[in-house]
Amino acid sequence: MKKRLIRGMAAPNFTYESISGESMDFHRKAGGKRSVLFFLRYAGCPICRLKLREIYLDYEKFNSAGLDVYVVLQSVPASAKDALAGSDLPIVIICDPGGKIFKIYGVAAGNMFQYIAPPVLIKAFRASRLGIRHGRKEGEEMQLPAVFILKEDGTIGYAYYGRNIGDVPDTGAILEAARA
């Protein structure tokens, strides 16, 4: 596992498979624009789907702040496409079924305590109440999340590593970090 990345470091480049199955170069796709890069577990994870719902609902806030939105999932394109059907927002889903991009960004797997932490159980309950069910399991079940804001010059302007599988900052905190 690579060391954690911090503010001011160069954002590592990578190639990835898009939800449509085409191979893409991240830096070329980002094109020197400010971006927010979310690392979530996989498309069938109810807690991840709850976060994706929040990202979709708040897309205009990210857009107004000048942030392009990318979400890295440990899913194959077909299952990501199935799980996320009906979304037409310009959020880029990055498929990383082998977890290589997670490793490049130093996003590690957690342990059982981070998997069943009380905040995780609360989010799982919220997802269930919204009708979000568990889908296909993929990747590392104990995978922790992370969020990065990448600046125009390709450096990291903000890095957040989750303390449990549901620990992802809310939109307000991310937008505040983007203004800093």
HELIX and SHEET records of a PDB file:
HELIX    1   1 PHE A   26  ALA A   30  1                                   5    
HELIX    2   2 PRO A   46  LEU A   57  1                                  12    
HELIX    3   3 TYR A   59  SER A   64  1                                   6    
HELIX    4   4 PRO A   77  ALA A   83  1                                   7    
HELIX    5   5 LYS A  100  ILE A  104  1                                   5    
HELIX    6   6 MET A  112  TYR A  115  1                                   4    
HELIX    7   7 PRO A  118  ARG A  129  1                                  12    
HELIX    8   8 THR A  171  ARG A  179  1                                   9    
SHEET    1   A 7 SER A  23  ASP A  25  0                                        
SHEET    2   A 7 THR A  15  SER A  18 -1                                        
SHEET    3   A 7 VAL A  92  CYS A  95 -1                                        
SHEET    4   A 7 ASP A  68  LEU A  73  1                                        
SHEET    5   A 7 SER A  35  PHE A  39  1                                        
SHEET    6   A 7 ALA A 146  LEU A 150 -1                                        
SHEET    7   A 7 ILE A 156  TYR A 161 -1                                        
END                                                                             
